[in-house]
Amino acid sequence: MCGIVGLFLKDKKLEPELGHMLTDMLVTMTDRGPDSAGIAIYGADTDNIDKLTVQSDTPNTDFDRLTDAIKEATGISVSIRVKDTHAILEMPENHIANIRTVLSDIRPSIRIMSAGETIEIYKEVGLPKDVAARFEISKMSGTHGIGHTRMATESEVTTMGAHPFSTGLDQCLVHNGSLSNHNSLRRKLRREGIHIETENDTEVGAAYLTWKMQQGSSLGEALESSLDDLDGFFTFVVGTKDGFGVVRDPIACKPAVMAETDQYVAFGSEYRALVNLPGIEDARIWEPEPATVYFWKH
């Protein structure tokens, strides 16, 4: 079943409240998917700095002296912020690929959650309220973000099976539905050099969009192409560094509702996820049309 939320802020004054608002929206969707949850936050862009969000089941071991090990292996100075089972590694720009390769050698149990200039992804097994509390999501600021609470139907309940999925720099996707051609598409994308870690069909959807954008498509164009190339039932909410997009398959059997004001654009699997947003009583509220791409950009 699963529950999706998304919030794209137009009003900079709301940015300190992004984490709080997203957390409230996601917790409201708990009964749509109580086995795992995750949130992607797009924060401020820091000049000449890139970051990796990583996860470990044994953070006390894996994160201990990690920056020293990276420095010894690469000569690159990296800073670390630990948040429970996750950590954010900040580094000079253009070193993400090098650091990822080194991490697989020196800390093979560390998993990459996201990479880019602004994105941070936090996800774990558990109820949304517990996952959000572990990472103090409600205290985070940012320009936009998406969240997901999962009811596993096609793969086991694990951290890596939770949403959001990120397969490109500053890109992520959450999904409600089921893709029927994900196995053949996964094989094709891997042949094209796209890295896919899990057997979850949602990661294939994310990887497909990454592949299309690597070929020169905008996010909106990639979402348009997904309507022809992806089979099954799906509602996608997608984030990029400066954009936020929504698309539903042509049948659109999965629930979805959107709201827009002068301050924000919001998405929820159900309207009750939106009721505590400021000014919601004056918002334009609608159900996104089937096979129609909605996209906003800063």
LOTI-403109 format. One record per residue (C-alpha): residue in one letter; x, y, z. Coordinates in nm, 3 decimals, padded with zeros to 5 digits. Layout:
# residues N
r: a xx: X yy: Y zz: Z
...
This chain:
# residues 298
r: m xx: 00.000 yy: 00.000 zz: 00.000
r: c xx: 00.258 yy: 00.258 zz: 00.117
r: g xx: 00.227 yy: 00.628 zz: 00.194
r: i xx: 00.404 yy: 00.915 zz: 00.017
r: v xx: 00.448 yy: 01.278 zz: 00.116
r: g xx: 00.634 yy: 01.564 zz: -00.049
r: l xx: 00.682 yy: 01.933 zz: 00.015
r: f xx: 00.837 yy: 02.192 zz: -00.218
r: l xx: 00.881 yy: 02.530 zz: -00.055
r: k xx: 00.840 yy: 02.854 zz: -00.249
r: d xx: 00.866 yy: 03.076 zz: 00.060
r: k xx: 01.217 yy: 03.085 zz: 00.209
r: k xx: 01.072 yy: 03.181 zz: 00.548
r: l xx: 00.935 yy: 02.827 zz: 00.577
r: e xx: 01.270 yy: 02.655 zz: 00.516
r: p xx: 01.355 yy: 02.617 zz: 00.889
r: e xx: 01.023 yy: 02.430 zz: 00.928
r: l xx: 01.069 yy: 02.183 zz: 00.641
r: g xx: 01.175 yy: 01.889 zz: 00.857
r: h xx: 00.899 yy: 01.949 zz: 01.110
r: m xx: 00.628 yy: 01.973 zz: 00.843
r: l xx: 00.749 yy: 01.668 zz: 00.651
r: t xx: 00.772 yy: 01.462 zz: 00.969
r: d xx: 00.415 yy: 01.549 zz: 01.065
r: m xx: 00.293 yy: 01.462 zz: 00.716
r: l xx: 00.475 yy: 01.128 zz: 00.713
r: v xx: 00.366 yy: 01.019 zz: 01.061
r: t xx: 00.006 yy: 01.081 zz: 00.953
r: m xx: 00.056 yy: 00.820 zz: 00.680
r: t xx: 00.184 yy: 00.550 zz: 00.919
r: d xx: -00.106 yy: 00.310 zz: 00.874
r: r xx: -00.039 yy: 00.297 zz: 00.499
r: g xx: 00.298 yy: 00.133 zz: 00.562
r: p xx: 00.437 yy: 00.061 zz: 00.909
r: d xx: 00.743 yy: -00.154 zz: 00.835
r: s xx: 01.002 yy: 00.108 zz: 00.736
r: a xx: 01.028 yy: 00.476 zz: 00.656
r: g xx: 01.258 yy: 00.736 zz: 00.508
r: i xx: 01.290 yy: 01.103 zz: 00.425
r: a xx: 01.506 yy: 01.291 zz: 00.175
r: i xx: 01.590 yy: 01.648 zz: 00.270
r: y xx: 01.733 yy: 01.900 zz: 00.024
r: g xx: 01.928 yy: 02.153 zz: 00.228
r: a xx: 02.139 yy: 02.457 zz: 00.155
r: d xx: 02.396 yy: 02.439 zz: -00.123
r: t xx: 02.745 yy: 02.491 zz: 00.022
r: d xx: 02.994 yy: 02.621 zz: -00.235
r: n xx: 03.257 yy: 02.368 zz: -00.344
r: i xx: 03.137 yy: 02.099 zz: -00.101
r: d xx: 02.983 yy: 01.761 zz: -00.187
r: k xx: 02.844 yy: 01.507 zz: 00.054
r: l xx: 02.765 yy: 01.141 zz: 00.092
r: t xx: 02.502 yy: 01.015 zz: 00.334
r: v xx: 02.603 yy: 00.668 zz: 00.450
r: q xx: 02.452 yy: 00.401 zz: 00.677
r: s xx: 02.588 yy: 00.119 zz: 00.887
r: d xx: 02.434 yy: -00.152 zz: 01.105
r: t xx: 02.745 yy: -00.119 zz: 01.326
r: p xx: 02.803 yy: 00.258 zz: 01.330
r: n xx: 03.025 yy: 00.262 zz: 01.639
r: t xx: 03.274 yy: 00.043 zz: 01.455
r: d xx: 03.234 yy: 00.165 zz: 01.098
r: f xx: 03.231 yy: 00.539 zz: 01.172
r: d xx: 03.518 yy: 00.529 zz: 01.423
r: r xx: 03.824 yy: 00.701 zz: 01.271
r: l xx: 03.658 yy: 00.679 zz: 00.929
r: t xx: 03.783 yy: 01.020 zz: 00.818
r: d xx: 04.139 yy: 00.921 zz: 00.912
r: a xx: 04.110 yy: 00.605 zz: 00.703
r: i xx: 03.978 yy: 00.803 zz: 00.405
r: k xx: 04.259 yy: 01.058 zz: 00.440
r: e xx: 04.520 yy: 00.783 zz: 00.452
r: a xx: 04.377 yy: 00.610 zz: 00.144
r: t xx: 04.311 yy: 00.917 zz: -00.072
r: g xx: 04.481 yy: 01.221 zz: 00.076
r: i xx: 04.140 yy: 01.392 zz: 00.082
r: s xx: 04.023 yy: 01.566 zz: 00.399
r: v xx: 03.665 yy: 01.468 zz: 00.484
r: s xx: 03.444 yy: 01.578 zz: 00.773
r: i xx: 03.177 yy: 01.360 zz: 00.934
r: r xx: 02.848 yy: 01.424 zz: 01.112
r: v xx: 02.707 yy: 01.111 zz: 01.276
r: k xx: 02.331 yy: 01.073 zz: 01.315
r: d xx: 02.248 yy: 00.739 zz: 01.477
r: t xx: 02.307 yy: 00.470 zz: 01.209
r: h xx: 02.376 yy: 00.732 zz: 00.941
r: a xx: 02.659 yy: 00.977 zz: 00.883
r: i xx: 02.712 yy: 01.266 zz: 00.645
r: l xx: 03.055 yy: 01.285 zz: 00.489
r: e xx: 03.143 yy: 01.628 zz: 00.352
r: m xx: 03.430 yy: 01.665 zz: 00.108
r: p xx: 03.572 yy: 01.900 zz: -00.156
r: e xx: 03.366 yy: 01.887 zz: -00.475
r: n xx: 03.433 yy: 01.630 zz: -00.749
r: h xx: 03.556 yy: 01.358 zz: -00.513
r: i xx: 03.235 yy: 01.160 zz: -00.458
r: a xx: 03.323 yy: 00.878 zz: -00.699
r: n xx: 03.670 yy: 00.839 zz: -00.547
r: i xx: 03.538 yy: 00.830 zz: -00.190
r: r xx: 03.268 yy: 00.578 zz: -00.281
r: t xx: 03.529 yy: 00.345 zz: -00.427
r: v xx: 03.752 yy: 00.379 zz: -00.122
r: l xx: 03.462 yy: 00.315 zz: 00.118
r: s xx: 03.385 yy: -00.016 zz: -00.053
r: d xx: 03.743 yy: -00.123 zz: 00.020
r: i xx: 03.802 yy: 00.009 zz: 00.372
r: r xx: 03.447 yy: -00.021 zz: 00.513
r: p xx: 03.254 yy: -00.270 zz: 00.296
r: s xx: 02.965 yy: -00.284 zz: 00.546
r: i xx: 02.888 yy: 00.086 zz: 00.491
r: r xx: 02.598 yy: 00.155 zz: 00.252
r: i xx: 02.549 yy: 00.468 zz: 00.046
r: m xx: 02.211 yy: 00.637 zz: 00.099
r: s xx: 02.262 yy: 00.944 zz: -00.122
r: a xx: 02.524 yy: 01.159 zz: -00.290
r: g xx: 02.530 yy: 01.514 zz: -00.416
r: e xx: 02.555 yy: 01.878 zz: -00.317
r: t xx: 02.235 yy: 01.921 zz: -00.116
r: i xx: 02.056 yy: 01.588 zz: -00.063
r: e xx: 02.057 yy: 01.384 zz: 00.258
r: i xx: 01.854 yy: 01.060 zz: 00.287
r: y xx: 01.768 yy: 00.895 zz: 00.618
r: k xx: 01.584 yy: 00.563 zz: 00.622
r: e xx: 01.550 yy: 00.264 zz: 00.851
r: v xx: 01.318 yy: -00.018 zz: 00.949
r: g xx: 01.050 yy: 00.098 zz: 01.192
r: l xx: 00.753 yy: 00.330 zz: 01.231
r: p xx: 00.783 yy: 00.679 zz: 01.079
r: k xx: 00.769 yy: 00.850 zz: 01.419
r: d xx: 01.056 yy: 00.635 zz: 01.546
r: v xx: 01.268 yy: 00.672 zz: 01.232
r: a xx: 01.216 yy: 01.050 zz: 01.230
r: a xx: 01.304 yy: 01.075 zz: 01.601
r: r xx: 01.626 yy: 00.874 zz: 01.558
r: f xx: 01.757 yy: 01.123 zz: 01.303
r: e xx: 01.594 yy: 01.437 zz: 01.448
r: i xx: 01.431 yy: 01.506 zz: 01.112
r: s xx: 01.194 yy: 01.762 zz: 01.265
r: k xx: 01.491 yy: 01.991 zz: 01.340
r: m xx: 01.618 yy: 01.995 zz: 00.980
r: s xx: 01.579 yy: 02.285 zz: 00.741
r: g xx: 01.575 yy: 02.280 zz: 00.364
r: t xx: 01.411 yy: 02.385 zz: 00.041
r: h xx: 01.215 yy: 02.067 zz: -00.038
r: g xx: 01.189 yy: 01.703 zz: 00.057
r: i xx: 00.998 yy: 01.378 zz: 00.012
r: g xx: 00.913 yy: 01.094 zz: 00.246
r: h xx: 00.777 yy: 00.740 zz: 00.235
r: t xx: 00.636 yy: 00.487 zz: 00.476
r: r xx: 00.642 yy: 00.135 zz: 00.339
r: m xx: 00.431 yy: -00.177 zz: 00.341
r: a xx: 00.657 yy: -00.437 zz: 00.183
r: t xx: 00.490 yy: -00.635 zz: -00.094
r: e xx: 00.765 yy: -00.737 zz: -00.335
r: s xx: 01.081 yy: -00.759 zz: -00.122
r: e xx: 01.192 yy: -00.813 zz: 00.234
r: v xx: 01.184 yy: -00.552 zz: 00.508
r: t xx: 01.535 yy: -00.407 zz: 00.528
r: t xx: 01.703 yy: -00.069 zz: 00.546
r: m xx: 01.807 yy: -00.093 zz: 00.182
r: g xx: 01.454 yy: -00.191 zz: 00.079
r: a xx: 01.311 yy: 00.126 zz: 00.235
r: h xx: 01.243 yy: 00.440 zz: 00.032
r: p xx: 01.360 yy: 00.692 zz: -00.087
r: f xx: 01.595 yy: 00.545 zz: -00.346
r: s xx: 01.877 yy: 00.754 zz: -00.492
r: t xx: 02.065 yy: 00.642 zz: -00.803
r: g xx: 02.208 yy: 00.974 zz: -00.922
r: l xx: 02.359 yy: 01.288 zz: -00.776
r: d xx: 02.095 yy: 01.486 zz: -00.586
r: q xx: 01.821 yy: 01.261 zz: -00.727
r: c xx: 01.572 yy: 01.049 zz: -00.536
r: l xx: 01.237 yy: 00.881 zz: -00.581
r: v xx: 00.954 yy: 00.737 zz: -00.374
r: h xx: 00.688 yy: 00.510 zz: -00.518
r: n xx: 00.347 yy: 00.370 zz: -00.440
r: g xx: 00.254 yy: 00.080 zz: -00.665
r: s xx: 00.418 yy: -00.209 zz: -00.845
r: l xx: 00.619 yy: -00.226 zz: -01.167
r: s xx: 00.572 yy: -00.538 zz: -01.378
r: n xx: 00.874 yy: -00.500 zz: -01.608
r: h xx: 01.134 yy: -00.409 zz: -01.345
r: n xx: 01.343 yy: -00.728 zz: -01.389
r: s xx: 01.404 yy: -00.680 zz: -01.761
r: l xx: 01.458 yy: -00.308 zz: -01.713
r: r xx: 01.704 yy: -00.370 zz: -01.428
r: r xx: 01.914 yy: -00.589 zz: -01.656
r: k xx: 01.908 yy: -00.326 zz: -01.930
r: l xx: 02.006 yy: -00.043 zz: -01.696
r: r xx: 02.290 yy: -00.242 zz: -01.546
r: r xx: 02.423 yy: -00.304 zz: -01.898
r: e xx: 02.411 yy: 00.074 zz: -01.944
r: g xx: 02.633 yy: 00.116 zz: -01.637
r: i xx: 02.364 yy: 00.229 zz: -01.391
r: h xx: 02.437 yy: 00.105 zz: -01.039
r: i xx: 02.141 yy: -00.076 zz: -00.880
r: e xx: 02.190 yy: -00.236 zz: -00.538
r: t xx: 01.859 yy: -00.403 zz: -00.448
r: e xx: 01.583 yy: -00.612 zz: -00.602
r: n xx: 01.323 yy: -00.349 zz: -00.515
r: d xx: 01.122 yy: -00.236 zz: -00.817
r: t xx: 01.126 yy: 00.124 zz: -00.692
r: e xx: 01.503 yy: 00.144 zz: -00.725
r: v xx: 01.460 yy: 00.045 zz: -01.089
r: g xx: 01.221 yy: 00.337 zz: -01.134
r: a xx: 01.477 yy: 00.572 zz: -00.980
r: a xx: 01.757 yy: 00.425 zz: -01.193
r: y xx: 01.550 yy: 00.464 zz: -01.508
r: l xx: 01.505 yy: 00.838 zz: -01.442
r: t xx: 01.877 yy: 00.874 zz: -01.367
r: w xx: 01.959 yy: 00.703 zz: -01.697
r: k xx: 01.723 yy: 00.927 zz: -01.895
r: m xx: 01.868 yy: 01.241 zz: -01.735
r: q xx: 02.221 yy: 01.121 zz: -01.807
r: q xx: 02.113 yy: 01.105 zz: -02.170
r: g xx: 02.015 yy: 01.470 zz: -02.156
r: s xx: 01.649 yy: 01.463 zz: -02.053
r: s xx: 01.517 yy: 01.705 zz: -01.796
r: l xx: 01.333 yy: 01.555 zz: -01.499
r: g xx: 01.004 yy: 01.646 zz: -01.661
r: e xx: 01.104 yy: 01.478 zz: -01.988
r: a xx: 01.226 yy: 01.168 zz: -01.803
r: l xx: 00.893 yy: 01.143 zz: -01.622
r: e xx: 00.712 yy: 01.175 zz: -01.956
r: s xx: 00.920 yy: 00.889 zz: -02.096
r: s xx: 00.841 yy: 00.672 zz: -01.794
r: l xx: 00.478 yy: 00.663 zz: -01.904
r: d xx: 00.583 yy: 00.468 zz: -02.215
r: d xx: 00.869 yy: 00.260 zz: -02.076
r: l xx: 00.744 yy: 00.151 zz: -01.732
r: d xx: 00.466 yy: -00.105 zz: -01.701
r: g xx: 00.249 yy: -00.140 zz: -01.393
r: f xx: 00.075 yy: 00.080 zz: -01.141
r: f xx: 00.276 yy: 00.368 zz: -01.001
r: t xx: 00.270 yy: 00.706 zz: -00.841
r: f xx: 00.617 yy: 00.862 zz: -00.835
r: v xx: 00.730 yy: 01.163 zz: -00.637
r: v xx: 01.080 yy: 01.266 zz: -00.742
r: g xx: 01.335 yy: 01.516 zz: -00.617
r: t xx: 01.637 yy: 01.676 zz: -00.779
r: k xx: 01.869 yy: 01.947 zz: -00.651
r: d xx: 01.629 yy: 02.222 zz: -00.754
r: g xx: 01.317 yy: 02.037 zz: -00.865
r: f xx: 01.016 yy: 01.837 zz: -00.750
r: g xx: 00.803 yy: 01.620 zz: -00.977
r: v xx: 00.494 yy: 01.396 zz: -00.963
r: v xx: 00.356 yy: 01.148 zz: -01.214
r: r xx: 00.091 yy: 00.875 zz: -01.203
r: d xx: 00.046 yy: 00.588 zz: -01.448
r: p xx: -00.238 yy: 00.606 zz: -01.705
r: i xx: -00.479 yy: 00.409 zz: -01.485
r: a xx: -00.390 yy: 00.599 zz: -01.166
r: c xx: -00.546 yy: 00.358 zz: -00.919
r: k xx: -00.314 yy: 00.462 zz: -00.636
r: p xx: -00.446 yy: 00.750 zz: -00.424
r: a xx: -00.287 yy: 01.093 zz: -00.447
r: v xx: -00.374 yy: 01.451 zz: -00.362
r: m xx: -00.188 yy: 01.779 zz: -00.411
r: a xx: -00.213 yy: 02.129 zz: -00.271
r: e xx: -00.053 yy: 02.455 zz: -00.384
r: t xx: -00.032 yy: 02.798 zz: -00.224
r: d xx: 00.198 yy: 03.095 zz: -00.270
r: q xx: 00.423 yy: 02.935 zz: -00.005
r: y xx: 00.450 yy: 02.571 zz: -00.110
r: v xx: 00.346 yy: 02.273 zz: -00.319
r: a xx: 00.252 yy: 01.963 zz: -00.120
r: f xx: 00.178 yy: 01.601 zz: -00.206
r: g xx: 00.016 yy: 01.330 zz: 00.005
r: s xx: -00.124 yy: 00.985 zz: -00.056
r: e xx: -00.427 yy: 01.110 zz: 00.136
r: y xx: -00.558 yy: 01.457 zz: 00.215
r: r xx: -00.517 yy: 01.406 zz: 00.589
r: a xx: -00.138 yy: 01.426 zz: 00.538
r: l xx: -00.181 yy: 01.791 zz: 00.436
r: v xx: -00.431 yy: 01.921 zz: 00.692
r: n xx: -00.174 yy: 02.074 zz: 00.931
r: l xx: 00.013 yy: 02.272 zz: 00.665
r: p xx: -00.007 yy: 02.651 zz: 00.700
r: g xx: -00.276 yy: 02.809 zz: 00.487
r: i xx: -00.413 yy: 02.474 zz: 00.368
r: e xx: -00.768 yy: 02.606 zz: 00.398
r: d xx: -00.694 yy: 02.851 zz: 00.116
r: a xx: -00.486 yy: 02.615 zz: -00.101
r: r xx: -00.575 yy: 02.495 zz: -00.447
r: i xx: -00.632 yy: 02.124 zz: -00.391
r: w xx: -00.663 yy: 01.863 zz: -00.664
r: e xx: -00.606 yy: 01.501 zz: -00.753
r: p xx: -00.320 yy: 01.471 zz: -01.005
r: e xx: -00.446 yy: 01.352 zz: -01.341
r: p xx: -00.344 yy: 01.012 zz: -01.486
r: a xx: -00.045 yy: 01.012 zz: -01.723
r: t xx: 00.027 yy: 01.377 zz: -01.647
r: v xx: 00.361 yy: 01.515 zz: -01.532
r: y xx: 00.364 yy: 01.787 zz: -01.266
r: f xx: 00.693 yy: 01.962 zz: -01.208
r: w xx: 00.816 yy: 02.259 zz: -01.009
r: k xx: 01.165 yy: 02.409 zz: -01.006
r: h xx: 01.344 yy: 02.669 zz: -00.798
